[in-house]
Amino acid sequence: MSVRDDFAAALSSVPAVTGSVIRPRVPKTGCAWPRWAGAERNADGVLEDSWHVLVLVPDDERAQDLWIATNLQLLVAAITPVAYIDAIGFRDGEPTATLQFTVRE
């Protein structure tokens, strides 16, 4: 299995989320996928990949708050066995609201 497969399987373990290896053709709330974000050398001199795990959330602000409150800890628990979470952010628009987990293997 590839890292993308690992992310997709982990994300799909969250009931409100459908994990994919790439962005779905018709993305909707709950769709999630990894995007390679770059690589940096670790203390041992080995390149370590970093990823953005993107999860679409509802566009309505109240619905966003409820969706995030319901699913954030489940997403953290699902992603943690696959990668270390460095940060969690929120992107409004682009074209829909998105949670962005910045992670590294």
N, C-alpha and C positions, 0 to 999 in steps of 0.2 A: 504494500500500500504506500502511496505517496503522502507527503505532508498535507497536501490539499484534501486527499481522501480522509485523512485523520481528522482534519478540521470539520469537514462536511459531516462525518459520522458523529463527532462530538456535538456539533451544533444541533443536529437532528434529534439528539436525545432530550432536548428541551421541548416540551409539548407544543408551545406556541411558535416554534421555529422550524423552518425547513432549510437544512444546510445543503449547499451546493459546492462543487469544486470551483466553479466560476460564476460570475453574475448571471442570474437567470434572464432569459429573453424578455419575460414579462414580470419584472420584480413587483412584489407587493409586501405589505406589512408581514413581518416574520421571516422573510427571505434573508439568508445570511451566506456569506462566502468569504474566503481569504483572498487578499491581494498581496503579492510580494512587495515589500517596502524598502528593501535594500539589504546591505550586509556591512558589518563592521568587524574588525579584528578583536578577538577577546584577549584576555591576559596571556593566553598560551600562543598567540599569534595566528589562531585559526579563524577564518571568516565565519561569522555567525549570522544566519539569515534573520531578518526581522519581517514581520507581517502586519498588515492591517486586517483585522477581522471586522467586516462590515455587516451590520444588522439593521434592516429597515424597520422603522417604527411608524406609528400613525402620524399623519400630518397635523391633525387637530391637537392643540397643546394639552388640553385636559386628557385626551385619550393617550397622548404620549406619556404623560406623568403616570397614569395608571398602568400602561403597558410596561414601562420601565420598572416601576415599583414591583410589579408582579414577576418580572422575568430577569432582572439584572443579576440577582444572586444565583439563579439557576444557570445563567450563561457563564458567570465566573466559575462556578463549579464544573461546568462542562468543558470549558477551555483550559483550565488549569492543568489537567493531566497531559495535555498536548503541548502547551507552551506557557512560558512565564509571562504574566500580564504586567507590562510596564506602566500603562496608562489607559484610561477609558475616557473618551471624549464624545461630544455630540456635534453633529454637523446638520445645520438647518438647510433644507433645500437640496440641490444637487442630484437628481431632481426631486428627491423626497427626503424627509428627515431620517437620519442615520446615526446609530450608535457606532463608534469606532473604537475597537480594542487594539492597542498597539502592543504587539507581543513579540517574543523571540523564542527560538527553539532552545 
